[in-house]
Amino acid sequence: MPVVFVIYEFRFFFYSNEGDPREPVHIHVRRDRSVAKFWLKTGGTGCRFLRLFSGLT
């Protein structure tokens, strides 16, 4: 499972071949024994907000 990044003790990762049928795009987050899954989908968020949110401005 490739780790995308780590923030504090939280590891964000994905599985390259998960589910049949395939699930919508999502990312897993783990801290110690706790795990969460977040689905990534666009909701009409503008580019300006995404740049601000990601700290790229």
Summary of the structure (lengths in Angstrom):
residues: 57
radius of gyration: 13.5
end to end distance: 30.5
largest distance: 38.8
contacts: 92
relative contact order: 0.17
helix: 14%
strand: 37%
